[in-house]
Amino acid sequence: MGLDLDELAADLRAFAEARGWEPLHTPKNLASALVVEAGELLEQFQWLTGEESTTHAASDAVADEIADVLIYLVRLADVAGIDISAAVSRKLVKNALKHPEASD
């Protein structure tokens, strides 16, 4: 994938600092913005059939909304002091225990 989450977090932190946005980037505000962006991603598929949604998923509009969701998620994790990679690793272990592999 080629994405360094620590580098992205640093870039987003610098972007926010350069614009004086730090006071606005509280966990509550960032979580709210994340939900709004997730809603905008969902809106891209509203009323589409399954087949239409599969075709539309590769569009620039969907890519933009996915990027917005990731930007807010990484910014929220950074502000909250959460290591996303470690959190995902822990969660995958929990998910594997909760949802064991299917048996034949």
Secondary structure, DSSP 8 states (H G I E B T S, - for coil): ----HHHHHHHHHHHHHHTT-GGG--HHHHHHHHHHHHHHHHHTTTT--HHHHHHHTTSHHHHHHHHHHHHHHHHHHHHHT--HHHHHHHHHHHHHHHS-----
